[in-house]
Amino acid sequence: MQSQFNKIYPYHVYLPSFGEWGFCMTTNFNFENKVYRSLQNLKFYDYTFDNYIKFSKDMMATDVEINKLNNQKLVTYFNQEWSSY
């Protein structure tokens, strides 16, 4: 994404039944945090977007291999993480 866009804004949400999911918004324009705004009067949304752009220490980006069909790196990372418990 960095090769195509000037700005990348990661965010995450917790989805019941699915767990933590991450997403990115990208732009080639000036897009500051001021643009994030609270969404009002929505039936199933009662948080401000600012909560979704904060990441705890265990969610910070690290250098990892990209998961592909022929390497299943995500499974390897999952097994490594759970083997420590």
N, CA, C and O atoms as a Maestro MAE file, in Angstrom:
{
 s_m_m2io_version
 :::
 2.0.0
}

f_m_ct {
 s_m_title
 :::
 protein
 m_atom[340] {
  # First column is atom index #
  i_m_mmod_type
  r_m_x_coord
  r_m_y_coord
  r_m_z_coord
  i_m_residue_number
  s_m_chain_name
  s_m_pdb_residue_name
  s_m_pdb_atom_name
  i_m_atomic_number
  :::
  1 25 0.821 -1.193 0.000 1 A "MET " " N  " 7
  2 3 0.000 0.000 0.000 1 A "MET " " CA " 6
  3 2 0.863 1.254 0.000 1 A "MET " " C  " 6
  4 15 0.505 2.267 -0.602 1 A "MET " " O  " 8
  5 25 2.012 1.178 0.685 2 A "GLN " " N  " 7
  6 3 2.868 2.354 0.764 2 A "GLN " " CA " 6
  7 2 3.398 2.783 -0.597 2 A "GLN " " C  " 6
  8 15 3.708 3.957 -0.798 2 A "GLN " " O  " 8
  9 25 3.504 1.849 -1.525 3 A "SER " " N  " 7
  10 3 3.993 2.215 -2.856 3 A "SER " " CA " 6
  11 2 2.920 2.922 -3.685 3 A "SER " " C  " 6
  12 15 3.245 3.529 -4.706 3 A "SER " " O  " 8
  13 25 1.668 2.860 -3.279 4 A "GLN " " N  " 7
  14 3 0.573 3.438 -4.046 4 A "GLN " " CA " 6
  15 2 -0.077 4.663 -3.412 4 A "GLN " " C  " 6
  16 15 -0.666 5.486 -4.113 4 A "GLN " " O  " 8
  17 25 0.026 4.788 -2.086 5 A "PHE " " N  " 7
  18 3 -0.689 5.858 -1.387 5 A "PHE " " CA " 6
  19 2 0.239 6.654 -0.485 5 A "PHE " " C  " 6
  20 15 1.160 6.101 0.116 5 A "PHE " " O  " 8
  21 25 -0.009 7.958 -0.395 6 A "ASN " " N  " 7
  22 3 0.793 8.829 0.478 6 A "ASN " " CA " 6
  23 2 0.482 8.607 1.949 6 A "ASN " " C  " 6
  24 15 1.382 8.638 2.789 6 A "ASN " " O  " 8
  25 25 -0.759 8.389 2.258 7 A "LYS " " N  " 7
  26 3 -1.195 8.246 3.655 7 A "LYS " " CA " 6
  27 2 -1.957 6.938 3.825 7 A "LYS " " C  " 6
  28 15 -2.803 6.585 3.004 7 A "LYS " " O  " 8
  29 25 -1.644 6.226 4.902 8 A "ILE " " N  " 7
  30 3 -2.344 4.996 5.248 8 A "ILE " " CA " 6
  31 2 -2.786 5.110 6.693 8 A "ILE " " C  " 6
  32 15 -1.972 5.363 7.581 8 A "ILE " " O  " 8
  33 25 -4.067 4.923 6.929 9 A "TYR " " N  " 7
  34 3 -4.626 5.034 8.277 9 A "TYR " " CA " 6
  35 2 -5.200 3.683 8.704 9 A "TYR " " C  " 6
  36 15 -6.300 3.320 8.289 9 A "TYR " " O  " 8
  37 25 -4.464 2.939 9.531 10 A "PRO " " N  " 7
  38 3 -4.985 1.658 10.003 10 A "PRO " " CA " 6
  39 2 -6.011 1.858 11.109 10 A "PRO " " C  " 6
  40 15 -5.912 2.802 11.893 10 A "PRO " " O  " 8
  41 25 -6.983 0.977 11.170 11 A "TYR " " N  " 7
  42 3 -7.930 0.975 12.274 11 A "TYR " " CA " 6
  43 2 -8.407 -0.454 12.490 11 A "TYR " " C  " 6
  44 15 -8.201 -1.315 11.635 11 A "TYR " " O  " 8
  45 25 -9.035 -0.706 13.616 12 A "HIS " " N  " 7
  46 3 -9.490 -2.051 13.946 12 A "HIS " " CA " 6
  47 2 -10.811 -1.978 14.693 12 A "HIS " " C  " 6
  48 15 -11.135 -0.972 15.324 12 A "HIS " " O  " 8
  49 25 -11.553 -3.049 14.610 13 A "VAL " " N  " 7
  50 3 -12.817 -3.168 15.331 13 A "VAL " " CA " 6
  51 2 -12.926 -4.587 15.862 13 A "VAL " " C  " 6
  52 15 -12.378 -5.526 15.284 13 A "VAL " " O  " 8
  53 25 -13.639 -4.729 16.966 14 A "TYR " " N  " 7
  54 3 -13.936 -6.054 17.494 14 A "TYR " " CA " 6
  55 2 -15.321 -6.449 17.007 14 A "TYR " " C  " 6
  56 15 -16.298 -5.743 17.258 14 A "TYR " " O  " 8
  57 25 -15.407 -7.562 16.321 15 A "LEU " " N  " 7
  58 3 -16.674 -8.054 15.809 15 A "LEU " " CA " 6
  59 2 -17.080 -9.285 16.604 15 A "LEU " " C  " 6
  60 15 -16.394 -10.306 16.557 15 A "LEU " " O  " 8
  61 25 -18.180 -9.201 17.328 16 A "PRO " " N  " 7
  62 3 -18.631 -10.389 18.060 16 A "PRO " " CA " 6
  63 2 -18.734 -11.583 17.104 16 A "PRO " " C  " 6
  64 15 -19.172 -11.434 15.964 16 A "PRO " " O  " 8
  65 25 -18.341 -12.722 17.559 17 A "SER " " N  " 7
  66 3 -18.326 -13.981 16.799 17 A "SER " " CA " 6
  67 2 -17.147 -14.086 15.834 17 A "SER " " C  " 6
  68 15 -16.877 -15.175 15.327 17 A "SER " " O  " 8
  69 25 -16.445 -13.003 15.566 18 A "PHE " " N  " 7
  70 3 -15.321 -13.059 14.636 18 A "PHE " " CA " 6
  71 2 -14.007 -12.585 15.257 18 A "PHE " " C  " 6
  72 15 -12.938 -12.914 14.742 18 A "PHE " " O  " 8
  73 25 -14.060 -11.826 16.344 19 A "GLY " " N  " 7
  74 3 -12.849 -11.329 16.980 19 A "GLY " " CA " 6
  75 2 -12.397 -9.999 16.406 19 A "GLY " " C  " 6
  76 15 -13.190 -9.242 15.846 19 A "GLY " " O  " 8
  77 25 -11.117 -9.732 16.553 20 A "GLU " " N  " 7
  78 3 -10.525 -8.454 16.136 20 A "GLU " " CA " 6
  79 2 -10.245 -8.466 14.637 20 A "GLU " " C  " 6
  80 15 -9.637 -9.402 14.118 20 A "GLU " " O  " 8
  81 25 -10.694 -7.420 13.946 21 A "TRP " " N  " 7
  82 3 -10.450 -7.287 12.508 21 A "TRP " " CA " 6
  83 2 -9.776 -5.949 12.258 21 A "TRP " " C  " 6
  84 15 -10.091 -4.957 12.915 21 A "TRP " " O  " 8
  85 25 -8.850 -5.922 11.312 22 A "GLY " " N  " 7
  86 3 -8.145 -4.701 10.975 22 A "GLY " " CA " 6
  87 2 -8.416 -4.269 9.550 22 A "GLY " " C  " 6
  88 15 -8.660 -5.092 8.667 22 A "GLY " " O  " 8
  89 25 -8.368 -2.958 9.339 23 A "PHE " " N  " 7
  90 3 -8.639 -2.372 8.037 23 A "PHE " " CA " 6
  91 2 -7.686 -1.191 7.827 23 A "PHE " " C  " 6
  92 15 -7.029 -0.745 8.767 23 A "PHE " " O  " 8
  93 25 -7.615 -0.695 6.612 24 A "CYS " " N  " 7
  94 3 -6.842 0.513 6.310 24 A "CYS " " CA " 6
  95 2 -7.655 1.431 5.408 24 A "CYS " " C  " 6
  96 15 -8.329 0.983 4.480 24 A "CYS " " O  " 8
  97 25 -7.574 2.723 5.701 25 A "MET " " N  " 7
  98 3 -8.071 3.736 4.776 25 A "MET " " CA " 6
  99 2 -6.838 4.372 4.157 25 A "MET " " C  " 6
  100 15 -5.855 4.632 4.851 25 A "MET " " O  " 8
  101 25 -6.885 4.617 2.883 26 A "THR " " N  " 7
  102 3 -5.726 5.185 2.190 26 A "THR " " CA " 6
  103 2 -6.149 6.408 1.382 26 A "THR " " C  " 6
  104 15 -7.304 6.542 0.979 26 A "THR " " O  " 8
  105 25 -5.175 7.297 1.155 27 A "THR " " N  " 7
  106 3 -5.447 8.488 0.360 27 A "THR " " CA " 6
  107 2 -4.137 9.052 -0.178 27 A "THR " " C  " 6
  108 15 -3.066 8.790 0.369 27 A "THR " " O  " 8
  109 25 -4.230 9.809 -1.227 28 A "ASN " " N  " 7
  110 3 -3.094 10.560 -1.738 28 A "ASN " " CA " 6
  111 2 -3.248 12.048 -1.438 28 A "ASN " " C  " 6
  112 15 -2.486 12.866 -1.954 28 A "ASN " " O  " 8
  113 25 -4.217 12.400 -0.617 29 A "PHE " " N  " 7
  114 3 -4.482 13.779 -0.253 29 A "PHE " " CA " 6
  115 2 -4.131 14.010 1.207 29 A "PHE " " C  " 6
  116 15 -3.912 13.056 1.954 29 A "PHE " " O  " 8
  117 25 -4.076 15.271 1.619 30 A "ASN " " N  " 7
  118 3 -3.894 15.587 3.031 30 A "ASN " " CA " 6
  119 2 -5.132 15.144 3.788 30 A "ASN " " C  " 6
  120 15 -6.246 15.557 3.467 30 A "ASN " " O  " 8
  121 25 -4.941 14.329 4.760 31 A "PHE " " N  " 7
  122 3 -6.073 13.755 5.488 31 A "PHE " " CA " 6
  123 2 -5.641 13.607 6.942 31 A "PHE " " C  " 6
  124 15 -5.051 12.594 7.318 31 A "PHE " " O  " 8
  125 25 -5.926 14.587 7.733 32 A "GLU " " N  " 7
  126 3 -5.469 14.592 9.123 32 A "GLU " " CA " 6
  127 2 -6.499 13.945 10.032 32 A "GLU " " C  " 6
  128 15 -7.640 13.721 9.628 32 A "GLU " " O  " 8
  129 25 -6.099 13.647 11.255 33 A "ASN " " N  " 7
  130 3 -6.998 13.021 12.222 33 A "ASN " " CA " 6
  131 2 -8.239 13.859 12.481 33 A "ASN " " C  " 6
  132 15 -9.244 13.337 12.963 33 A "ASN " " O  " 8
  133 25 -8.187 15.147 12.170 34 A "LYS " " N  " 7
  134 3 -9.361 16.010 12.354 34 A "LYS " " CA " 6
  135 2 -10.555 15.512 11.548 34 A "LYS " " C  " 6
  136 15 -11.703 15.775 11.906 34 A "LYS " " O  " 8
  137 25 -10.289 14.801 10.473 35 A "VAL " " N  " 7
  138 3 -11.359 14.336 9.612 35 A "VAL " " CA " 6
  139 2 -12.165 13.229 10.297 35 A "VAL " " C  " 6
  140 15 -13.365 13.093 10.058 35 A "VAL " " O  " 8
  141 25 -11.501 12.440 11.149 36 A "TYR " " N  " 7
  142 3 -12.242 11.400 11.878 36 A "TYR " " CA " 6
  143 2 -13.298 12.081 12.725 36 A "TYR " " C  " 6
  144 15 -13.008 13.047 13.431 36 A "TYR " " O  " 8
  145 25 -14.488 11.596 12.658 37 A "ARG " " N  " 7
  146 3 -15.540 12.236 13.435 37 A "ARG " " CA " 6
  147 2 -16.432 11.173 14.060 37 A "ARG " " C  " 6
  148 15 -16.470 10.027 13.613 37 A "ARG " " O  " 8
  149 25 -17.120 11.562 15.062 38 A "SER " " N  " 7
  150 3 -18.055 10.673 15.739 38 A "SER " " CA " 6
  151 2 -19.302 10.518 14.883 38 A "SER " " C  " 6
  152 15 -19.832 11.497 14.356 38 A "SER " " O  " 8
  153 25 -19.757 9.307 14.752 39 A "LEU " " N  " 7
  154 3 -20.973 9.063 13.991 39 A "LEU " " CA " 6
  155 2 -22.159 9.083 14.946 39 A "LEU " " C  " 6
  156 15 -22.129 8.429 15.988 39 A "LEU " " O  " 8
  157 25 -23.164 9.802 14.606 40 A "GLN " " N  " 7
  158 3 -24.317 10.004 15.476 40 A "GLN " " CA " 6
  159 2 -25.548 9.279 14.938 40 A "GLN " " C  " 6
  160 15 -25.679 9.061 13.734 40 A "GLN " " O  " 8
  161 25 -26.442 8.911 15.844 41 A "ASN " " N  " 7
  162 3 -27.765 8.380 15.499 41 A "ASN " " CA " 6
  163 2 -27.741 7.122 14.643 41 A "ASN " " C  " 6
  164 15 -28.606 6.939 13.786 41 A "ASN " " O  " 8
  165 25 -26.769 6.264 14.864 42 A "LEU " " N  " 7
  166 3 -26.744 4.996 14.150 42 A "LEU " " CA " 6
  167 2 -27.229 3.889 15.077 42 A "LEU " " C  " 6
  168 15 -26.908 3.891 16.266 42 A "LEU " " O  " 8
  169 25 -27.975 2.971 14.561 43 A "LYS " " N  " 7
  170 3 -28.624 1.959 15.382 43 A "LYS " " CA " 6
  171 2 -27.629 1.025 16.084 43 A "LYS " " C  " 6
  172 15 -27.820 0.707 17.258 43 A "LYS " " O  " 8
  173 25 -26.576 0.581 15.394 44 A "PHE " " N  " 7
  174 3 -25.661 -0.398 15.965 44 A "PHE " " CA " 6
  175 2 -24.258 0.144 16.200 44 A "PHE " " C  " 6
  176 15 -23.335 -0.642 16.415 44 A "PHE " " O  " 8
  177 25 -24.072 1.416 16.166 45 A "TYR " " N  " 7
  178 3 -22.736 2.011 16.309 45 A "TYR " " CA " 6
  179 2 -22.804 3.053 17.403 45 A "TYR " " C  " 6
  180 15 -23.498 4.062 17.272 45 A "TYR " " O  " 8
  181 25 -22.077 2.806 18.493 46 A "ASP " " N  " 7
  182 3 -22.149 3.768 19.591 46 A "ASP " " CA " 6
  183 2 -20.772 4.169 20.117 46 A "ASP " " C  " 6
  184 15 -20.645 4.513 21.293 46 A "ASP " " O  " 8
  185 25 -19.756 4.134 19.286 47 A "TYR " " N  " 7
  186 3 -18.402 4.510 19.666 47 A "TYR " " CA " 6
  187 2 -17.910 5.614 18.740 47 A "TYR " " C  " 6
  188 15 -18.446 5.808 17.650 47 A "TYR " " O  " 8
  189 25 -16.899 6.324 19.177 48 A "THR " " N  " 7
  190 3 -16.277 7.288 18.272 48 A "THR " " CA " 6
  191 2 -15.189 6.577 17.480 48 A "THR " " C  " 6
  192 15 -14.588 5.617 17.962 48 A "THR " " O  " 8
  193 25 -14.945 7.038 16.297 49 A "PHE " " N  " 7
  194 3 -13.933 6.423 15.436 49 A "PHE " " CA " 6
  195 2 -12.548 6.501 16.072 49 A "PHE " " C  " 6
  196 15 -11.697 5.656 15.794 49 A "PHE " " O  " 8
  197 25 -12.311 7.491 16.915 50 A "ASP " " N  " 7
  198 3 -11.012 7.632 17.569 50 A "ASP " " CA " 6
  199 2 -10.625 6.380 18.352 50 A "ASP " " C  " 6
  200 15 -9.438 6.077 18.472 50 A "ASP " " O  " 8
  201 25 -11.591 5.658 18.879 51 A "ASN " " N  " 7
  202 3 -11.288 4.419 19.602 51 A "ASN " " CA " 6
  203 2 -10.710 3.354 18.681 51 A "ASN " " C  " 6
  204 15 -9.966 2.485 19.135 51 A "ASN " " O  " 8
  205 25 -11.036 3.407 17.413 52 A "TYR " " N  " 7
  206 3 -10.611 2.379 16.481 52 A "TYR " " CA " 6
  207 2 -9.220 2.617 15.908 52 A "TYR " " C  " 6
  208 15 -8.650 1.719 15.289 52 A "TYR " " O  " 8
  209 25 -8.665 3.803 16.102 53 A "ILE " " N  " 7
  210 3 -7.328 4.069 15.579 53 A "ILE " " CA " 6
  211 2 -6.262 3.950 16.662 53 A "ILE " " C  " 6
  212 15 -5.082 4.187 16.401 53 A "ILE " " O  " 8
  213 25 -6.671 3.584 17.884 54 A "LYS " " N  " 7
  214 3 -5.725 3.363 18.979 54 A "LYS " " CA " 6
  215 2 -5.406 1.875 19.054 54 A "LYS " " C  " 6
  216 15 -6.306 1.035 19.057 54 A "LYS " " O  " 8
  217 25 -4.126 1.564 19.115 55 A "PHE " " N  " 7
  218 3 -3.689 0.179 19.161 55 A "PHE " " CA " 6
  219 2 -2.900 -0.072 20.439 55 A "PHE " " C  " 6
  220 15 -2.031 0.721 20.803 55 A "PHE " " O  " 8
  221 25 -3.202 -1.175 21.119 56 A "SER " " N  " 7
  222 3 -2.430 -1.543 22.302 56 A "SER " " CA " 6
  223 2 -1.056 -2.061 21.876 56 A "SER " " C  " 6
  224 15 -0.833 -2.329 20.696 56 A "SER " " O  " 8
  225 25 -0.139 -2.202 22.831 57 A "LYS " " N  " 7
  226 3 1.226 -2.618 22.500 57 A "LYS " " CA " 6
  227 2 1.266 -3.947 21.762 57 A "LYS " " C  " 6
  228 15 2.083 -4.132 20.860 57 A "LYS " " O  " 8
  229 25 0.394 -4.869 22.135 58 A "ASP " " N  " 7
  230 3 0.422 -6.180 21.473 58 A "ASP " " CA " 6
  231 2 -0.206 -6.165 20.084 58 A "ASP " " C  " 6
  232 15 -0.244 -7.196 19.412 58 A "ASP " " O  " 8
  233 25 -0.698 -5.006 19.647 59 A "MET " " N  " 7
  234 3 -1.275 -4.890 18.313 59 A "MET " " CA " 6
  235 2 -0.403 -4.064 17.371 59 A "MET " " C  " 6
  236 15 -0.794 -3.817 16.231 59 A "MET " " O  " 8
  237 25 0.761 -3.639 17.826 60 A "MET " " N  " 7
  238 3 1.627 -2.805 16.994 60 A "MET " " CA " 6
  239 2 2.194 -3.610 15.820 60 A "MET " " C  " 6
  240 15 2.389 -4.821 15.919 60 A "MET " " O  " 8
  241 25 2.446 -2.932 14.738 61 A "ALA " " N  " 7
  242 3 2.948 -3.581 13.530 61 A "ALA " " CA " 6
  243 2 4.333 -4.172 13.760 61 A "ALA " " C  " 6
  244 15 5.176 -3.580 14.435 61 A "ALA " " O  " 8
  245 25 4.547 -5.335 13.195 62 A "THR " " N  " 7
  246 3 5.855 -5.994 13.223 62 A "THR " " CA " 6
  247 2 6.155 -6.477 11.816 62 A "THR " " C  " 6
  248 15 5.263 -6.573 10.973 62 A "THR " " O  " 8
  249 25 7.415 -6.777 11.576 63 A "ASP " " N  " 7
  250 3 7.791 -7.313 10.270 63 A "ASP " " CA " 6
  251 2 7.377 -8.775 10.198 63 A "ASP " " C  " 6
  252 15 7.885 -9.608 10.950 63 A "ASP " " O  " 8
  253 25 6.473 -9.078 9.311 64 A "VAL " " N  " 7
  254 3 5.992 -10.446 9.130 64 A "VAL " " CA " 6
  255 2 5.902 -10.748 7.643 64 A "VAL " " C  " 6
  256 15 5.856 -9.844 6.808 64 A "VAL " " O  " 8
  257 25 5.879 -12.017 7.336 65 A "GLU " " N  " 7
  258 3 5.682 -12.422 5.946 65 A "GLU " " CA " 6
  259 2 4.208 -12.316 5.583 65 A "GLU " " C  " 6
  260 15 3.338 -12.486 6.438 65 A "GLU " " O  " 8
  261 25 3.936 -12.040 4.342 66 A "ILE " " N  " 7
  262 3 2.560 -11.952 3.870 66 A "ILE " " CA " 6
  263 2 1.974 -13.349 3.773 66 A "ILE " " C  " 6
  264 15 2.613 -14.259 3.246 66 A "ILE " " O  " 8
  265 25 0.778 -13.519 4.271 67 A "ASN " " N  " 7
  266 3 0.084 -14.799 4.186 67 A "ASN " " CA " 6
  267 2 -0.378 -15.036 2.750 67 A "ASN " " C  " 6
  268 15 -1.029 -14.180 2.150 67 A "ASN " " O  " 8
  269 25 -0.037 -16.197 2.209 68 A "LYS " " N  " 7
  270 3 -0.437 -16.560 0.845 68 A "LYS " " CA " 6
  271 2 -1.003 -17.971 0.861 68 A "LYS " " C  " 6
  272 15 -0.832 -18.702 1.836 68 A "LYS " " O  " 8
  273 25 -1.660 -18.346 -0.192 69 A "LEU " " N  " 7
  274 3 -2.227 -19.696 -0.266 69 A "LEU " " CA " 6
  275 2 -1.148 -20.771 -0.200 69 A "LEU " " C  " 6
  276 15 -1.382 -21.857 0.329 69 A "LEU " " O  " 8
  277 25 0.032 -20.467 -0.737 70 A "ASN " " N  " 7
  278 3 1.064 -21.504 -0.779 70 A "ASN " " CA " 6
  279 2 2.020 -21.494 0.418 70 A "ASN " " C  " 6
  280 15 2.922 -22.329 0.477 70 A "ASN " " O  " 8
  281 25 1.845 -20.563 1.383 71 A "ASN " " N  " 7
  282 3 2.727 -20.610 2.558 71 A "ASN " " CA " 6
  283 2 1.977 -20.657 3.880 71 A "ASN " " C  " 6
  284 15 2.545 -21.086 4.884 71 A "ASN " " O  " 8
  285 25 0.718 -20.231 3.914 72 A "GLN " " N  " 7
  286 3 -0.113 -20.279 5.124 72 A "GLN " " CA " 6
  287 2 0.615 -19.712 6.343 72 A "GLN " " C  " 6
  288 15 0.549 -20.282 7.431 72 A "GLN " " O  " 8
  289 25 1.304 -18.595 6.157 73 A "LYS " " N  " 7
  290 3 2.082 -17.981 7.234 73 A "LYS " " CA " 6
  291 2 1.213 -17.618 8.427 73 A "LYS " " C  " 6
  292 15 1.669 -17.694 9.568 73 A "LYS " " O  " 8
  293 25 -0.016 -17.228 8.185 74 A "LEU " " N  " 7
  294 3 -0.916 -16.860 9.277 74 A "LEU " " CA " 6
  295 2 -1.125 -18.026 10.244 74 A "LEU " " C  " 6
  296 15 -1.180 -17.828 11.458 74 A "LEU " " O  " 8
  297 25 -1.240 -19.231 9.707 75 A "VAL " " N  " 7
  298 3 -1.385 -20.422 10.554 75 A "VAL " " CA " 6
  299 2 -0.128 -20.626 11.390 75 A "VAL " " C  " 6
  300 15 -0.217 -20.952 12.573 75 A "VAL " " O  " 8
  301 25 1.030 -20.438 10.788 76 A "THR " " N  " 7
  302 3 2.298 -20.576 11.514 76 A "THR " " CA " 6
  303 2 2.371 -19.572 12.654 76 A "THR " " C  " 6
  304 15 2.735 -19.936 13.772 76 A "THR " " O  " 8
  305 25 2.032 -18.319 12.392 77 A "TYR " " N  " 7
  306 3 2.060 -17.291 13.442 77 A "TYR " " CA " 6
  307 2 1.059 -17.608 14.549 77 A "TYR " " C  " 6
  308 15 1.361 -17.430 15.729 77 A "TYR " " O  " 8
  309 25 -0.106 -18.066 14.180 78 A "PHE " " N  " 7
  310 3 -1.127 -18.431 15.157 78 A "PHE " " CA " 6
  311 2 -0.613 -19.552 16.065 78 A "PHE " " C  " 6
  312 15 -0.740 -19.463 17.286 78 A "PHE " " O  " 8
  313 25 -0.040 -20.595 15.483 79 A "ASN " " N  " 7
  314 3 0.479 -21.715 16.267 79 A "ASN " " CA " 6
  315 2 1.640 -21.293 17.156 79 A "ASN " " C  " 6
  316 15 1.738 -21.746 18.297 79 A "ASN " " O  " 8
  317 25 2.521 -20.435 16.653 80 A "GLN " " N  " 7
  318 3 3.636 -19.939 17.483 80 A "GLN " " CA " 6
  319 2 3.117 -19.154 18.689 80 A "GLN " " C  " 6
  320 15 3.617 -19.317 19.802 80 A "GLN " " O  " 8
  321 25 2.132 -18.320 18.467 81 A "GLU " " N  " 7
  322 3 1.590 -17.506 19.550 81 A "GLU " " CA " 6
  323 2 0.925 -18.377 20.609 81 A "GLU " " C  " 6
  324 15 1.153 -18.181 21.803 81 A "GLU " " O  " 8
  325 25 0.118 -19.324 20.191 82 A "TRP " " N  " 7
  326 3 -0.607 -20.164 21.144 82 A "TRP " " CA " 6
  327 2 0.300 -21.185 21.833 82 A "TRP " " C  " 6
  328 15 -0.050 -21.683 22.903 82 A "TRP " " O  " 8
  329 25 1.442 -21.504 21.254 83 A "SER " " N  " 7
  330 3 2.340 -22.461 21.898 83 A "SER " " CA " 6
  331 2 2.975 -21.891 23.155 83 A "SER " " C  " 6
  332 15 3.526 -22.642 23.960 83 A "SER " " O  " 8
  333 25 2.908 -20.574 23.340 84 A "SER " " N  " 7
  334 3 3.489 -19.960 24.539 84 A "SER " " CA " 6
  335 2 2.525 -19.963 25.716 84 A "SER " " C  " 6
  336 15 2.888 -19.493 26.795 84 A "SER " " O  " 8
  337 25 1.321 -20.472 25.551 85 A "TYR " " N  " 7
  338 3 0.341 -20.523 26.640 85 A "TYR " " CA " 6
  339 2 0.228 -21.919 27.206 85 A "TYR " " C  " 6
  340 15 -0.550 -22.149 28.131 85 A "TYR " " O  " 8
  :::
 }
 m_bond[339] {
  # First column is bond index #
  i_m_from
  i_m_to
  i_m_order
  :::
  1 1 2 1
  2 2 3 1
  3 3 4 2
  4 3 5 1
  5 5 6 1
  6 6 7 1
  7 7 8 2
  8 7 9 1
  9 9 10 1
  10 10 11 1
  11 11 12 2
  12 11 13 1
  13 13 14 1
  14 14 15 1
  15 15 16 2
  16 15 17 1
  17 17 18 1
  18 18 19 1
  19 19 20 2
  20 19 21 1
  21 21 22 1
  22 22 23 1
  23 23 24 2
  24 23 25 1
  25 25 26 1
  26 26 27 1
  27 27 28 2
  28 27 29 1
  29 29 30 1
  30 30 31 1
  31 31 32 2
  32 31 33 1
  33 33 34 1
  34 34 35 1
  35 35 36 2
  36 35 37 1
  37 37 38 1
  38 38 39 1
  39 39 40 2
  40 39 41 1
  41 41 42 1
  42 42 43 1
  43 43 44 2
  44 43 45 1
  45 45 46 1
  46 46 47 1
  47 47 48 2
  48 47 49 1
  49 49 50 1
  50 50 51 1
  51 51 52 2
  52 51 53 1
  53 53 54 1
  54 54 55 1
  55 55 56 2
  56 55 57 1
  57 57 58 1
  58 58 59 1
  59 59 60 2
  60 59 61 1
  61 61 62 1
  62 62 63 1
  63 63 64 2
  64 63 65 1
  65 65 66 1
  66 66 67 1
  67 67 68 2
  68 67 69 1
  69 69 70 1
  70 70 71 1
  71 71 72 2
  72 71 73 1
  73 73 74 1
  74 74 75 1
  75 75 76 2
  76 75 77 1
  77 77 78 1
  78 78 79 1
  79 79 80 2
  80 79 81 1
  81 81 82 1
  82 82 83 1
  83 83 84 2
  84 83 85 1
  85 85 86 1
  86 86 87 1
  87 87 88 2
  88 87 89 1
  89 89 90 1
  90 90 91 1
  91 91 92 2
  92 91 93 1
  93 93 94 1
  94 94 95 1
  95 95 96 2
  96 95 97 1
  97 97 98 1
  98 98 99 1
  99 99 100 2
  100 99 101 1
  101 101 102 1
  102 102 103 1
  103 103 104 2
  104 103 105 1
  105 105 106 1
  106 106 107 1
  107 107 108 2
  108 107 109 1
  109 109 110 1
  110 110 111 1
  111 111 112 2
  112 111 113 1
  113 113 114 1
  114 114 115 1
  115 115 116 2
  116 115 117 1
  117 117 118 1
  118 118 119 1
  119 119 120 2
  120 119 121 1
  121 121 122 1
  122 122 123 1
  123 123 124 2
  124 123 125 1
  125 125 126 1
  126 126 127 1
  127 127 128 2
  128 127 129 1
  129 129 130 1
  130 130 131 1
  131 131 132 2
  132 131 133 1
  133 133 134 1
  134 134 135 1
  135 135 136 2
  136 135 137 1
  137 137 138 1
  138 138 139 1
  139 139 140 2
  140 139 141 1
  141 141 142 1
  142 142 143 1
  143 143 144 2
  144 143 145 1
  145 145 146 1
  146 146 147 1
  147 147 148 2
  148 147 149 1
  149 149 150 1
  150 150 151 1
  151 151 152 2
  152 151 153 1
  153 153 154 1
  154 154 155 1
  155 155 156 2
  156 155 157 1
  157 157 158 1
  158 158 159 1
  159 159 160 2
  160 159 161 1
  161 161 162 1
  162 162 163 1
  163 163 164 2
  164 163 165 1
  165 165 166 1
  166 166 167 1
  167 167 168 2
  168 167 169 1
  169 169 170 1
  170 170 171 1
  171 171 172 2
  172 171 173 1
  173 173 174 1
  174 174 175 1
  175 175 176 2
  176 175 177 1
  177 177 178 1
  178 178 179 1
  179 179 180 2
  180 179 181 1
  181 181 182 1
  182 182 183 1
  183 183 184 2
  184 183 185 1
  185 185 186 1
  186 186 187 1
  187 187 188 2
  188 187 189 1
  189 189 190 1
  190 190 191 1
  191 191 192 2
  192 191 193 1
  193 193 194 1
  194 194 195 1
  195 195 196 2
  196 195 197 1
  197 197 198 1
  198 198 199 1
  199 199 200 2
  200 199 201 1
  201 201 202 1
  202 202 203 1
  203 203 204 2
  204 203 205 1
  205 205 206 1
  206 206 207 1
  207 207 208 2
  208 207 209 1
  209 209 210 1
  210 210 211 1
  211 211 212 2
  212 211 213 1
  213 213 214 1
  214 214 215 1
  215 215 216 2
  216 215 217 1
  217 217 218 1
  218 218 219 1
  219 219 220 2
  220 219 221 1
  221 221 222 1
  222 222 223 1
  223 223 224 2
  224 223 225 1
  225 225 226 1
  226 226 227 1
  227 227 228 2
  228 227 229 1
  229 229 230 1
  230 230 231 1
  231 231 232 2
  232 231 233 1
  233 233 234 1
  234 234 235 1
  235 235 236 2
  236 235 237 1
  237 237 238 1
  238 238 239 1
  239 239 240 2
  240 239 241 1
  241 241 242 1
  242 242 243 1
  243 243 244 2
  244 243 245 1
  245 245 246 1
  246 246 247 1
  247 247 248 2
  248 247 249 1
  249 249 250 1
  250 250 251 1
  251 251 252 2
  252 251 253 1
  253 253 254 1
  254 254 255 1
  255 255 256 2
  256 255 257 1
  257 257 258 1
  258 258 259 1
  259 259 260 2
  260 259 261 1
  261 261 262 1
  262 262 263 1
  263 263 264 2
  264 263 265 1
  265 265 266 1
  266 266 267 1
  267 267 268 2
  268 267 269 1
  269 269 270 1
  270 270 271 1
  271 271 272 2
  272 271 273 1
  273 273 274 1
  274 274 275 1
  275 275 276 2
  276 275 277 1
  277 277 278 1
  278 278 279 1
  279 279 280 2
  280 279 281 1
  281 281 282 1
  282 282 283 1
  283 283 284 2
  284 283 285 1
  285 285 286 1
  286 286 287 1
  287 287 288 2
  288 287 289 1
  289 289 290 1
  290 290 291 1
  291 291 292 2
  292 291 293 1
  293 293 294 1
  294 294 295 1
  295 295 296 2
  296 295 297 1
  297 297 298 1
  298 298 299 1
  299 299 300 2
  300 299 301 1
  301 301 302 1
  302 302 303 1
  303 303 304 2
  304 303 305 1
  305 305 306 1
  306 306 307 1
  307 307 308 2
  308 307 309 1
  309 309 310 1
  310 310 311 1
  311 311 312 2
  312 311 313 1
  313 313 314 1
  314 314 315 1
  315 315 316 2
  316 315 317 1
  317 317 318 1
  318 318 319 1
  319 319 320 2
  320 319 321 1
  321 321 322 1
  322 322 323 1
  323 323 324 2
  324 323 325 1
  325 325 326 1
  326 326 327 1
  327 327 328 2
  328 327 329 1
  329 329 330 1
  330 330 331 1
  331 331 332 2
  332 331 333 1
  333 333 334 1
  334 334 335 1
  335 335 336 2
  336 335 337 1
  337 337 338 1
  338 338 339 1
  339 339 340 2
  :::
 }
}
